[in-house]
Amino acid sequence: MDRMTKAKKLLILIGSPRRAGNSATLAEAVRRGAEEAGIQANVRFIDDFISSFLRDCRECRLDNGECGITDQFRKLFFDDFLPSDGFVLCSPIYWYGLSAQAKAFFDRTFCYYAASYPDSERIMEEMSAKRIGLVLSSEETYPGAALGITHQIQEFSRYTRSEFIGVVRGVGNSRGEVESDPSLPVAAAVRLGQQFFELNYTDYNMNTVRSSRVWPKNE
């Protein structure tokens, strides 16, 4: 690995409350792969930091501009999320959407990029231009179960000028059962971590100047 790759920071966010569940199993696989590639990877359970949903900032923002909600979201956001070069969101599929914990994380960022926060311009800049991966676990195999979440993260990526590089999905119900999924999502999660900052990313428009080949030709 070159020095630039070793310097990269990857945040792995787990939106499940289950410490040994399928989402955590896949998150650990991402972490393992990333560290094998020399990437600094940190795993965080969102509900260790968030105890409240977004409120009306006009009602609870403190006089100094800080968020008035007394939990640890600020620490997660400032210490782990903003300094990261990329993040992987690991969530179970609940009612065909993200877990409440995962959704609350994105909602709470509004407290700091809203114009009412004194340093919002810097926050918006540091929220932008990251690499983003998505890891999902669900009981059902129905492909459409993941489409809404995938689209949501895709649009977050567009909004923040980030690169949405890939999705891994595992199927399982009981604790750790995702390891028995014949599609091998644990191995895919390891590869996602290993290749996170190297995977080819393209998002073409009609007038994009591009080569006629996607991959280098083997001589």
C-alpha positions as protocol buffer text, in pm:
chain_id: "A"
residue {
  index: 1
  type: MET
  ca { x: 0 y: 0 z: 0 }
}
residue {
  index: 2
  type: ASP
  ca { x: 127 y: 348 z: -73 }
}
residue {
  index: 3
  type: ARG
  ca { x: 147 y: 621 z: 188 }
}
residue {
  index: 4
  type: MET
  ca { x: -164 y: 797 z: 62 }
}
residue {
  index: 5
  type: THR
  ca { x: -375 y: 484 z: 107 }
}
residue {
  index: 6
  type: LYS
  ca { x: -237 y: 418 z: 455 }
}
residue {
  index: 7
  type: ALA
  ca { x: -334 y: 770 z: 559 }
}
residue {
  index: 8
  type: LYS
  ca { x: -701 y: 720 z: 467 }
}
residue {
  index: 9
  type: LYS
  ca { x: -959 y: 706 z: 745 }
}
residue {
  index: 10
  type: LEU
  ca { x: -1270 y: 491 z: 718 }
}
residue {
  index: 11
  type: LEU
  ca { x: -1566 y: 519 z: 954 }
}
residue {
  index: 12
  type: ILE
  ca { x: -1796 y: 216 z: 981 }
}
residue {
  index: 13
  type: LEU
  ca { x: -2134 y: 309 z: 1127 }
}
residue {
  index: 14
  type: ILE
  ca { x: -2364 y: 37 z: 1259 }
}
residue {
  index: 15
  type: GLY
  ca { x: -2732 y: 125 z: 1268 }
}
residue {
  index: 16
  type: SER
  ca { x: -2839 y: -194 z: 1447 }
}
residue {
  index: 17
  type: PRO
  ca { x: -2891 y: -214 z: 1824 }
}
residue {
  index: 18
  type: ARG
  ca { x: -2768 y: -576 z: 1824 }
}
residue {
  index: 19
  type: ARG
  ca { x: -2401 y: -599 z: 1920 }
}
residue {
  index: 20
  type: ALA
  ca { x: -2358 y: -947 z: 1770 }
}
residue {
  index: 21
  type: GLY
  ca { x: -2619 y: -931 z: 1495 }
}
residue {
  index: 22
  type: ASN
  ca { x: -2585 y: -969 z: 1122 }
}
residue {
  index: 23
  type: SER
  ca { x: -2515 y: -599 z: 1059 }
}
residue {
  index: 24
  type: ALA
  ca { x: -2236 y: -609 z: 1316 }
}
residue {
  index: 25
  type: THR
  ca { x: -2096 y: -926 z: 1158 }
}
residue {
  index: 26
  type: LEU
  ca { x: -2078 y: -756 z: 819 }
}
residue {
  index: 27
  type: ALA
  ca { x: -1934 y: -438 z: 970 }
}
residue {
  index: 28
  type: GLU
  ca { x: -1658 y: -639 z: 1134 }
}
residue {
  index: 29
  type: ALA
  ca { x: -1580 y: -795 z: 797 }
}
residue {
  index: 30
  type: VAL
  ca { x: -1548 y: -449 z: 640 }
}
residue {
  index: 31
  type: ARG
  ca { x: -1317 y: -342 z: 923 }
}
residue {
  index: 32
  type: ARG
  ca { x: -1103 y: -653 z: 884 }
}
residue {
  index: 33
  type: GLY
  ca { x: -1064 y: -599 z: 513 }
}
residue {
  index: 34
  type: ALA
  ca { x: -982 y: -231 z: 554 }
}
residue {
  index: 35
  type: GLU
  ca { x: -714 y: -294 z: 814 }
}
residue {
  index: 36
  type: GLU
  ca { x: -560 y: -563 z: 594 }
}
residue {
  index: 37
  type: ALA
  ca { x: -523 y: -290 z: 332 }
}
residue {
  index: 38
  type: GLY
  ca { x: -356 y: -51 z: 576 }
}
residue {
  index: 39
  type: ILE
  ca { x: -663 y: 172 z: 618 }
}
residue {
  index: 40
  type: GLN
  ca { x: -742 y: 321 z: 957 }
}
residue {
  index: 41
  type: ALA
  ca { x: -1091 y: 187 z: 1028 }
}
residue {
  index: 42
  type: ASN
  ca { x: -1313 y: 277 z: 1323 }
}
residue {
  index: 43
  type: VAL
  ca { x: -1638 y: 95 z: 1401 }
}
residue {
  index: 44
  type: ARG
  ca { x: -1913 y: 281 z: 1585 }
}
residue {
  index: 45
  type: PHE
  ca { x: -2259 y: 172 z: 1698 }
}
residue {
  index: 46
  type: ILE
  ca { x: -2479 y: 473 z: 1636 }
}
residue {
  index: 47
  type: ASP
  ca { x: -2696 y: 415 z: 1942 }
}
residue {
  index: 48
  type: ASP
  ca { x: -2391 y: 453 z: 2167 }
}
residue {
  index: 49
  type: PHE
  ca { x: -2400 y: 820 z: 2067 }
}
residue {
  index: 50
  type: ILE
  ca { x: -2758 y: 913 z: 1979 }
}
residue {
  index: 51
  type: SER
  ca { x: -3046 y: 910 z: 2226 }
}
residue {
  index: 52
  type: SER
  ca { x: -3280 y: 1159 z: 2061 }
}
residue {
  index: 53
  type: PHE
  ca { x: -3428 y: 1235 z: 1721 }
}
residue {
  index: 54
  type: LEU
  ca { x: -3383 y: 1571 z: 1550 }
}
residue {
  index: 55
  type: ARG
  ca { x: -3584 y: 1851 z: 1712 }
}
residue {
  index: 56
  type: ASP
  ca { x: -3674 y: 2203 z: 1604 }
}
residue {
  index: 57
  type: CYS
  ca { x: -3340 y: 2386 z: 1612 }
}
residue {
  index: 58
  type: ARG
  ca { x: -3523 y: 2715 z: 1657 }
}
residue {
  index: 59
  type: GLU
  ca { x: -3644 y: 2588 z: 1992 }
}
residue {
  index: 60
  type: CYS
  ca { x: -3346 y: 2405 z: 2139 }
}
residue {
  index: 61
  type: ARG
  ca { x: -3031 y: 2557 z: 1986 }
}
residue {
  index: 62
  type: LEU
  ca { x: -2811 y: 2710 z: 2256 }
}
residue {
  index: 63
  type: ASP
  ca { x: -2712 y: 3077 z: 2260 }
}
residue {
  index: 64
  type: ASN
  ca { x: -2362 y: 2991 z: 2131 }
}
residue {
  index: 65
  type: GLY
  ca { x: -2512 y: 2810 z: 1832 }
}
residue {
  index: 66
  type: GLU
  ca { x: -2450 y: 2459 z: 1961 }
}
residue {
  index: 67
  type: CYS
  ca { x: -2710 y: 2185 z: 1951 }
}
residue {
  index: 68
  type: GLY
  ca { x: -2905 y: 2166 z: 2277 }
}
residue {
  index: 69
  type: ILE
  ca { x: -2961 y: 1789 z: 2270 }
}
residue {
  index: 70
  type: THR
  ca { x: -2757 y: 1635 z: 2548 }
}
residue {
  index: 71
  type: ASP
  ca { x: -2623 y: 1315 z: 2398 }
}
residue {
  index: 72
  type: GLN
  ca { x: -2298 y: 1215 z: 2227 }
}
residue {
  index: 73
  type: PHE
  ca { x: -2390 y: 1283 z: 1864 }
}
residue {
  index: 74
  type: ARG
  ca { x: -2158 y: 1583 z: 1847 }
}
residue {
  index: 75
  type: LYS
  ca { x: -1862 y: 1364 z: 1945 }
}
residue {
  index: 76
  type: LEU
  ca { x: -1946 y: 1105 z: 1678 }
}
residue {
  index: 77
  type: PHE
  ca { x: -1996 y: 1372 z: 1414 }
}
residue {
  index: 78
  type: PHE
  ca { x: -1694 y: 1589 z: 1488 }
}
residue {
  index: 79
  type: ASP
  ca { x: -1442 y: 1331 z: 1606 }
}
residue {
  index: 80
  type: ASP
  ca { x: -1522 y: 1045 z: 1369 }
}
residue {
  index: 81
  type: PHE
  ca { x: -1746 y: 1142 z: 1078 }
}
residue {
  index: 82
  type: LEU
  ca { x: -1607 y: 1476 z: 961 }
}
residue {
  index: 83
  type: PRO
  ca { x: -1237 y: 1370 z: 968 }
}
residue {
  index: 84
  type: SER
  ca { x: -1308 y: 1048 z: 777 }
}
residue {
  index: 85
  type: ASP
  ca { x: -1224 y: 1013 z: 409 }
}
residue {
  index: 86
  type: GLY
  ca { x: -1513 y: 772 z: 369 }
}
residue {
  index: 87
  type: PHE
  ca { x: -1776 y: 581 z: 559 }
}
residue {
  index: 88
  type: VAL
  ca { x: -1969 y: 257 z: 534 }
}
residue {
  index: 89
  type: LEU
  ca { x: -2321 y: 251 z: 672 }
}
residue {
  index: 90
  type: CYS
  ca { x: -2423 y: -93 z: 800 }
}
residue {
  index: 91
  type: SER
  ca { x: -2794 y: -126 z: 869 }
}
residue {
  index: 92
  type: PRO
  ca { x: -3061 y: -390 z: 895 }
}
residue {
  index: 93
  type: ILE
  ca { x: -3361 y: -341 z: 671 }
}
residue {
  index: 94
  type: TYR
  ca { x: -3657 y: -247 z: 890 }
}
residue {
  index: 95
  type: TRP
  ca { x: -3990 y: -202 z: 711 }
}
residue {
  index: 96
  type: TYR
  ca { x: -3806 y: -162 z: 378 }
}
residue {
  index: 97
  type: GLY
  ca { x: -3602 y: 129 z: 513 }
}
residue {
  index: 98
  type: LEU
  ca { x: -3304 y: 215 z: 730 }
}
residue {
  index: 99
  type: SER
  ca { x: -3311 y: 149 z: 1101 }
}
residue {
  index: 100
  type: ALA
  ca { x: -3429 y: 442 z: 1313 }
}
residue {
  index: 101
  type: GLN
  ca { x: -3076 y: 481 z: 1449 }
}
residue {
  index: 102
  type: ALA
  ca { x: -2924 y: 513 z: 1102 }
}
residue {
  index: 103
  type: LYS
  ca { x: -3188 y: 758 z: 985 }
}
residue {
  index: 104
  type: ALA
  ca { x: -3146 y: 966 z: 1301 }
}
residue {
  index: 105
  type: PHE
  ca { x: -2773 y: 999 z: 1231 }
}
residue {
  index: 106
  type: PHE
  ca { x: -2836 y: 1165 z: 896 }
}
residue {
  index: 107
  type: ASP
  ca { x: -3118 y: 1381 z: 1036 }
}
residue {
  index: 108
  type: ARG
  ca { x: -2903 y: 1508 z: 1322 }
}
residue {
  index: 109
  type: THR
  ca { x: -2633 y: 1635 z: 1086 }
}
residue {
  index: 110
  type: PHE
  ca { x: -2876 y: 1915 z: 1001 }
}
residue {
  index: 111
  type: CYS
  ca { x: -2800 y: 2078 z: 1337 }
}
residue {
  index: 112
  type: TYR
  ca { x: -2450 y: 2156 z: 1213 }
}
residue {
  index: 113
  type: TYR
  ca { x: -2488 y: 2235 z: 845 }
}
residue {
  index: 114
  type: ALA
  ca { x: -2796 y: 2453 z: 895 }
}
residue {
  index: 115
  type: ALA
  ca { x: -2728 y: 2824 z: 847 }
}
residue {
  index: 116
  type: SER
  ca { x: -2816 y: 2883 z: 1212 }
}
residue {
  index: 117
  type: TYR
  ca { x: -2497 y: 2702 z: 1316 }
}
residue {
  index: 118
  type: PRO
  ca { x: -2207 y: 2955 z: 1320 }
}
residue {
  index: 119
  type: ASP
  ca { x: -1959 y: 2731 z: 1137 }
}
residue {
  index: 120
  type: SER
  ca { x: -2199 y: 2572 z: 890 }
}
residue {
  index: 121
  type: GLU
  ca { x: -1995 y: 2648 z: 577 }
}
residue {
  index: 122
  type: ARG
  ca { x: -1695 y: 2456 z: 709 }
}
residue {
  index: 123
  type: ILE
  ca { x: -1919 y: 2171 z: 818 }
}
residue {
  index: 124
  type: MET
  ca { x: -2074 y: 2142 z: 473 }
}
residue {
  index: 125
  type: GLU
  ca { x: -1730 y: 2133 z: 315 }
}
residue {
  index: 126
  type: GLU
  ca { x: -1609 y: 1860 z: 551 }
}
residue {
  index: 127
  type: MET
  ca { x: -1927 y: 1657 z: 496 }
}
residue {
  index: 128
  type: SER
  ca { x: -1863 y: 1657 z: 122 }
}
residue {
  index: 129
  type: ALA
  ca { x: -1644 y: 1460 z: -119 }
}
residue {
  index: 130
  type: LYS
  ca { x: -1626 y: 1137 z: 79 }
}
residue {
  index: 131
  type: ARG
  ca { x: -1638 y: 780 z: -44 }
}
residue {
  index: 132
  type: ILE
  ca { x: -1952 y: 598 z: 71 }
}
residue {
  index: 133
  type: GLY
  ca { x: -2041 y: 231 z: 97 }
}
residue {
  index: 134
  type: LEU
  ca { x: -2363 y: 63 z: 208 }
}
residue {
  index: 135
  type: VAL
  ca { x: -2396 y: -274 z: 382 }
}
residue {
  index: 136
  type: LEU
  ca { x: -2743 y: -416 z: 446 }
}
residue {
  index: 137
  type: SER
  ca { x: -2882 y: -723 z: 617 }
}
residue {
  index: 138
  type: SER
  ca { x: -3234 y: -856 z: 589 }
}
residue {
  index: 139
  type: GLU
  ca { x: -3437 y: -1167 z: 653 }
}
residue {
  index: 140
  type: GLU
  ca { x: -3602 y: -1176 z: 312 }
}
residue {
  index: 141
  type: THR
  ca { x: -3428 y: -1232 z: -19 }
}
residue {
  index: 142
  type: TYR
  ca { x: -3665 y: -1009 z: -219 }
}
residue {
  index: 143
  type: PRO
  ca { x: -3433 y: -778 z: -421 }
}
residue {
  index: 144
  type: GLY
  ca { x: -3668 y: -480 z: -397 }
}
residue {
  index: 145
  type: ALA
  ca { x: -3639 y: -470 z: -18 }
}
residue {
  index: 146
  type: ALA
  ca { x: -3312 y: -280 z: -47 }
}
residue {
  index: 147
  type: LEU
  ca { x: -3401 y: -42 z: -330 }
}
residue {
  index: 148
  type: GLY
  ca { x: -3539 y: 243 z: -118 }
}
residue {
  index: 149
  type: ILE
  ca { x: -3234 y: 251 z: 108 }
}
residue {
  index: 150
  type: THR
  ca { x: -2995 y: 229 z: -185 }
}
residue {
  index: 151
  type: HIS
  ca { x: -3167 y: 522 z: -353 }
}
residue {
  index: 152
  type: GLN
  ca { x: -3159 y: 726 z: -31 }
}
residue {
  index: 153
  type: ILE
  ca { x: -2784 y: 680 z: 13 }
}
residue {
  index: 154
  type: GLN
  ca { x: -2731 y: 744 z: -357 }
}
residue {
  index: 155
  type: GLU
  ca { x: -2908 y: 1079 z: -325 }
}
residue {
  index: 156
  type: PHE
  ca { x: -2715 y: 1166 z: -7 }
}
residue {
  index: 157
  type: SER
  ca { x: -2399 y: 1097 z: -204 }
}
residue {
  index: 158
  type: ARG
  ca { x: -2507 y: 1322 z: -489 }
}
residue {
  index: 159
  type: TYR
  ca { x: -2610 y: 1596 z: -245 }
}
residue {
  index: 160
  type: THR
  ca { x: -2270 y: 1591 z: -75 }
}
residue {
  index: 161
  type: ARG
  ca { x: -2069 y: 1548 z: -397 }
}
residue {
  index: 162
  type: SER
  ca { x: -1952 y: 1210 z: -272 }
}
residue {
  index: 163
  type: GLU
  ca { x: -1877 y: 879 z: -445 }
}
residue {
  index: 164
  type: PHE
  ca { x: -2122 y: 596 z: -373 }
}
residue {
  index: 165
  type: ILE
  ca { x: -1895 y: 304 z: -451 }
}
residue {
  index: 166
  type: GLY
  ca { x: -2091 y: -9 z: -366 }
}
residue {
  index: 167
  type: VAL
  ca { x: -2354 y: -209 z: -184 }
}
residue {
  index: 168
  type: VAL
  ca { x: -2318 y: -539 z: -1 }
}
residue {
  index: 169
  type: ARG
  ca { x: -2630 y: -721 z: 111 }
}
residue {
  index: 170
  type: GLY
  ca { x: -2652 y: -1028 z: 329 }
}
residue {
  index: 171
  type: VAL
  ca { x: -2953 y: -1239 z: 417 }
}
residue {
  index: 172
  type: GLY
  ca { x: -3008 y: -1387 z: 760 }
}
residue {
  index: 173
  type: ASN
  ca { x: -3241 y: -1374 z: 1058 }
}
residue {
  index: 174
  type: SER
  ca { x: -3088 y: -1532 z: 1367 }
}
residue {
  index: 175
  type: ARG
  ca { x: -2769 y: -1391 z: 1513 }
}
residue {
  index: 176
  type: GLY
  ca { x: -2474 y: -1430 z: 1278 }
}
residue {
  index: 177
  type: GLU
  ca { x: -2677 y: -1629 z: 1025 }
}
residue {
  index: 178
  type: VAL
  ca { x: -2557 y: -1400 z: 748 }
}
residue {
  index: 179
  type: GLU
  ca { x: -2238 y: -1607 z: 752 }
}
residue {
  index: 180
  type: SER
  ca { x: -2441 y: -1896 z: 604 }
}
residue {
  index: 181
  type: ASP
  ca { x: -2572 y: -1690 z: 312 }
}
residue {
  index: 182
  type: PRO
  ca { x: -2456 y: -1876 z: -3 }
}
residue {
  index: 183
  type: SER
  ca { x: -2399 y: -1545 z: -184 }
}
residue {
  index: 184
  type: LEU
  ca { x: -2101 y: -1495 z: 54 }
}
residue {
  index: 185
  type: PRO
  ca { x: -2175 y: -1141 z: 177 }
}
residue {
  index: 186
  type: VAL
  ca { x: -1911 y: -1163 z: 450 }
}
residue {
  index: 187
  type: ALA
  ca { x: -1641 y: -1217 z: 188 }
}
residue {
  index: 188
  type: ALA
  ca { x: -1790 y: -932 z: -16 }
}
residue {
  index: 189
  type: ALA
  ca { x: -1778 y: -707 z: 290 }
}
residue {
  index: 190
  type: VAL
  ca { x: -1412 y: -793 z: 343 }
}
residue {
  index: 191
  type: ARG
  ca { x: -1339 y: -702 z: -20 }
}
residue {
  index: 192
  type: LEU
  ca { x: -1529 y: -375 z: 18 }
}
residue {
  index: 193
  type: GLY
  ca { x: -1303 y: -283 z: 308 }
}
residue {
  index: 194
  type: GLN
  ca { x: -988 y: -392 z: 128 }
}
residue {
  index: 195
  type: GLN
  ca { x: -1066 y: -200 z: -190 }
}
residue {
  index: 196
  type: PHE
  ca { x: -1260 y: 90 z: -45 }
}
residue {
  index: 197
  type: PHE
  ca { x: -1030 y: 368 z: -164 }
}
residue {
  index: 198
  type: GLU
  ca { x: -924 y: 191 z: -484 }
}
residue {
  index: 199
  type: LEU
  ca { x: -1252 y: 77 z: -643 }
}
residue {
  index: 200
  type: ASN
  ca { x: -1320 y: 229 z: -981 }
}
residue {
  index: 201
  type: TYR
  ca { x: -1600 y: 488 z: -961 }
}
residue {
  index: 202
  type: THR
  ca { x: -1779 y: 628 z: -1264 }
}
residue {
  index: 203
  type: ASP
  ca { x: -2102 y: 826 z: -1300 }
}
residue {
  index: 204
  type: TYR
  ca { x: -2136 y: 936 z: -1661 }
}
residue {
  index: 205
  type: ASN
  ca { x: -2340 y: 1204 z: -1830 }
}
residue {
  index: 206
  type: MET
  ca { x: -2412 y: 1207 z: -2201 }
}
residue {
  index: 207
  type: ASN
  ca { x: -2128 y: 1449 z: -2270 }
}
residue {
  index: 208
  type: THR
  ca { x: -1870 y: 1295 z: -2035 }
}
residue {
  index: 209
  type: VAL
  ca { x: -1533 y: 1250 z: -2206 }
}
residue {
  index: 210
  type: ARG
  ca { x: -1435 y: 887 z: -2151 }
}
residue {
  index: 211
  type: SER
  ca { x: -1241 y: 596 z: -2287 }
}
residue {
  index: 212
  type: SER
  ca { x: -1404 y: 318 z: -2487 }
}
residue {
  index: 213
  type: ARG
  ca { x: -1280 y: 72 z: -2224 }
}
residue {
  index: 214
  type: VAL
  ca { x: -1376 y: 32 z: -1859 }
}
residue {
  index: 215
  type: TRP
  ca { x: -1080 y: -184 z: -1750 }
}
residue {
  index: 216
  type: PRO
  ca { x: -718 y: -177 z: -1867 }
}
residue {
  index: 217
  type: LYS
  ca { x: -650 y: -417 z: -2152 }
}
residue {
  index: 218
  type: ASN
  ca { x: -437 y: -716 z: -2055 }
}
residue {
  index: 219
  type: GLU
  ca { x: -140 y: -738 z: -2285 }
}
